Amino acid sequence: MTAYIIRRLLASIPVMILVAFFVFGLLYLAPGDPAAIMAGDAATTADIERIRETLGLDQPFLVRFGSWVGGILQGDFGTSMYTKQDVLKMISQRLEPTFLLMSMTLVLSVIVAIPMGAIAAWKHNTIVDRIVMIIAVLSFSVPSFVVGYLLAYSLGLKLSWLPVQGYKAIGSDGLYAAVRSLTLPALALGSVYVGLIARITRATMLESLSQDYTRTARAKGVKESLIVFKHALKNCSVPIITTVGSGVALLIGGAIVTETVFAIPGVGRLTVDAILRRDYPVIQGVILIFSFMYVMVNLIVDILYTVFDPRIRY
């Protein structure tokens, strides 16, 4: 297992290099001149050129890319064109709300979606199955920002149960206040995730419940609930884990929209601000860190396969 993990980590290096090259090249070809944006409407051509030289924007593509990668290998993600702050420091200051939001969304989605899918498969072709599938399809189809506005209006403004916007830091306000401030965003972001996991769980459970070992368990008089939630669900763990792991991409993309809707000062909100300002170093740093996070999640998912299915060996 250790050798496999080391091989996977080494294999992720060329992947990250390709991601870095793609991100840098895509932003390099994007329309808009950050120097002109920073200079303002009243700037002259000489002012814009001077800013371009200061930022190094007048250098060839490969020179800029090589300099950027060399800095990253030394822990230097560059400096923000707008705030003049270190990019890595800016991202680290925004990680707490984003990481907590994604963690809460993941936990809530798994707790809700897996029982939903299992019960729908158990009660196949009944009214319970149809209700669960309608909920799953709706939650997967409605955009998270629409769900966010509906939750903010109903639970926040009308009932005043939960705060509508902002974030309470763990260090200053405590864990309870932080979790409470992110409950509505987590529910909104998890709506799409719940629908995805529930549908996959139902499909795999239907296949497991039709296998010989479940019929044998029924013939022996084993309780139906025990067959569903212990034997059948355990054998569905691999595709469910795969769905949960691949769905992290939904969380990363959805966090950007959700944080904007609920005014959460996380990495998603930082990304939106950087895009509007054409702050290329910040955009590149965020995408690179999220890409590395996704690669690590896939590695963790592969390792979890061996935990839930002893037949898998690396």
C-alpha positions, 0 to 999 in steps of 0.5 A, spaced: 500 500 500 505 504 501 509 503 495 502 504 491 501 511 495 508 513 493 507 511 485 500 515 485 503 521 488 509 521 483 504 520 478 500 526 480 506 531 479 506 531 471 498 531 472 499 538 476 504 540 471 499 540 465 494 543 469 499 549 471 501 549 464 493 549 461 491 554 467 497 559 465 496 559 458 488 560 458 489 566 462 494 568 458 490 568 452 484 571 456 481 578 453 483 584 457 489 587 459 490 587 467 495 593 466 490 597 463 485 595 468 489 597 474 492 604 470 484 606 470 481 610 464 485 616 465 491 613 464 496 614 458 499 609 453 506 610 457 503 609 464 500 602 461 506 600 458 510 602 465 505 598 469 506 592 464 514 592 465 513 592 472 508 586 472 513 582 467 507 582 462 511 584 457 516 578 457 515 572 453 510 566 455 515 561 456 519 566 460 513 568 465 511 560 465 518 558 467 518 564 472 511 562 475 513 555 476 520 556 479 516 560 484 511 555 486 516 550 487 519 555 492 512 556 496 512 563 492 505 563 488 506 570 486 503 577 488 496 580 487 496 585 482 491 588 486 492 588 493 500 587 492 499 581 498 502 574 497 497 570 494 499 564 498 497 568 504 491 571 501 488 564 500 490 561 506 486 567 510 480 564 506 481 557 507 477 556 513 470 558 511 471 554 504 473 548 508 468 548 513 463 549 508 465 543 504 466 539 510 459 540 512 456 539 505 459 533 504 457 530 511 450 533 510 449 530 503 452 523 505 447 522 511 441 524 507 442 521 501 445 514 502 439 513 506 434 516 501 437 512 496 437 505 500 430 506 502 428 508 495 431 501 492 428 497 498 421 500 497 422 499 489 416 501 485 412 504 491 410 511 493 416 512 497 420 510 491 417 515 487 417 521 492 424 520 493 426 520 486 422 526 485 426 529 491 432 527 488 431 529 481 429 536 483 435 537 488 439 535 482 436 540 477 435 546 481 441 550 481 444 551 488 444 559 488 436 558 487 436 554 493 440 558 496 435 564 495 429 560 497 432 558 503 435 565 505 428 568 504 424 562 508 429 560 513 433 567 514 428 573 513 421 570 514 423 565 520 429 568 522 432 561 524 439 562 521 443 568 519 442 570 512 449 572 510 456 573 513 461 568 517 463 567 524 470 565 525 472 559 529 477 563 533 473 569 535 466 566 535 467 559 536 465 552 532 458 553 534 457 560 531 461 558 525 457 552 523 450 556 524 453 561 520 454 556 514 448 552 515 444 555 510 450 555 505 451 548 506 444 546 505 444 550 498 450 547 496 448 540 498 442 540 494 445 538 488 450 533 491 444 529 495 440 528 488 447 525 485 448 520 491 441 518 492 440 516 485 447 512 484 445 509 491 438 507 489 441 504 482 446 500 485 442 498 491 437 495 486 442 491 483 445 488 490 438 486 492 437 482 486 443 478 488 443 471 490 446 472 497 440 477 499 435 472 497 439 467 501 438 471 507 431 472 506 430 465 506 434 464 512 429 469 515 434 475 516 430 481 517 429 486 511 432 492 514 438 488 516 439 485 509 438 492 506 442 497 510 448 491 512 449 486 507 446 490 500 449 497 502 456 494 504 456 491 497 454 498 494 460 502 498 465 502 492 460 506 487 457 510 492 464 512 494 466 513 487 460 518 486 462 522 493 469 523 491 468 525 484 462 530 487 468 534 490 468 537 483 461 539 484 463 542 491 469 546 489 465 549 483 458 550 487 462 553 493 464 559 488 457 561 487 454 559 494 459 564 497 457 569 493 450 568 494 451 568 502 457 573 502 462 568 505 469 571 505 472 564 503 476 562 497 470 562 492 469 569 493 476 571 493 476 567 486 470 571 483 473 578 486 480 576 482 476 574 476 473 581 476 479 585 477 483 580 472 488 578 478 491 573 474 496 570 480 490 569 485 486 566 479 492 561 478 494 560 485 486 558 487 485 553 481 492 550 482 490 549 489 483 546 488 486 541 482 491 539 487 486 538 492 482 534 487 488 529 485 488 528 493 481 526 494 481 521 488 487 518 491 483 517 498 478 514 494 482 509 491 485 507 498 478 507 501 476 502 496 480 497 500 477 498 506 470 497 504 472 491 499 477 487 502 477 483 495 481 489 492 488 489 493 494 494 490 
